[in-house]
């Protein structure tokens, strides 16, 4: 019974984006709409490093391994 509660808590715990980032994405979406481009969507993803759910606009890690994460040509490299 207790394991079920722990698993349920873990599934409900999602790392959220800060409000300033969400506001920035909204402003970018307004500009993209004027240019007839597809909007940036915020999705709940699973981190490929720690398997925790988090909100993302494109990254595959939640920031748990910032020291070992790098970017090459706009792609996240672990």
C-alpha positions as CSV (number, residue, x, y, z in Angstrom):
1,X,0.0,0.0,0.0
2,X,2.8,2.4,0.9
3,X,4.7,1.7,-2.3
4,X,1.6,2.6,-4.3
5,X,1.4,6.0,-2.5
6,X,5.0,6.7,-3.2
7,X,4.6,5.8,-6.9
8,X,1.4,7.9,-7.1
9,X,3.3,10.9,-5.6
10,X,6.2,10.5,-8.0
11,X,3.8,10.4,-11.0
12,X,2.1,13.6,-9.9
13,X,5.3,15.5,-9.3
14,X,6.2,17.4,-12.5
15,X,8.9,20.0,-12.7
16,X,7.2,23.1,-14.0
17,X,8.7,25.9,-16.1
18,X,9.1,29.2,-14.4
19,X,6.5,31.9,-15.2
20,X,9.1,34.1,-16.9
21,X,9.9,31.3,-19.4
22,X,6.2,30.7,-20.1
23,X,5.7,34.4,-20.7
24,X,8.7,34.4,-23.1
25,X,7.3,31.5,-25.0
26,X,3.9,33.2,-25.3
27,X,5.6,36.4,-26.7
28,X,7.6,34.2,-29.2
29,X,4.3,32.5,-30.2
30,X,2.7,35.8,-31.0
31,X,5.6,36.7,-33.3
32,X,5.5,33.2,-34.9
33,X,1.8,33.6,-35.5
34,X,2.4,36.9,-37.4
35,X,5.0,35.1,-39.5
36,X,2.7,32.1,-40.2
37,X,4.9,29.7,-38.3
38,X,3.9,26.8,-36.1
39,X,3.6,27.8,-32.4
40,X,6.1,26.5,-29.7
41,X,4.3,23.9,-27.6
42,X,5.0,23.1,-24.0
43,X,4.9,19.4,-23.4
44,X,5.3,17.2,-20.4
45,X,8.2,14.9,-21.1
46,X,10.2,12.3,-19.3
47,X,13.8,13.2,-18.6
48,X,16.2,10.8,-20.4
49,X,18.7,11.2,-17.5
50,X,16.6,10.8,-14.4
51,X,13.2,9.6,-15.7
52,X,11.2,12.3,-14.0
53,X,8.4,14.1,-15.7
54,X,9.0,17.8,-16.5
55,X,7.6,20.6,-18.7
56,X,9.6,21.3,-21.8
57,X,9.5,23.3,-24.9
58,X,12.1,21.1,-26.6
59,X,14.8,19.9,-24.3
60,X,15.0,16.2,-23.3
61,X,16.6,16.7,-19.9
62,X,15.1,18.6,-16.9
63,X,18.4,20.1,-15.9
64,X,19.4,17.4,-13.5
65,X,22.7,16.9,-15.2
66,X,23.7,20.4,-16.3
67,X,27.4,19.7,-15.9
68,X,27.4,16.9,-18.5
69,X,24.9,18.4,-20.9
70,X,26.1,20.4,-23.9
71,X,24.8,21.7,-27.1
72,X,26.1,21.1,-30.6
73,X,24.3,22.8,-33.5
74,X,21.3,23.4,-31.4
75,X,20.9,19.8,-30.3
76,X,21.2,18.6,-26.7
77,X,24.2,16.3,-26.2
78,X,24.5,14.2,-23.0
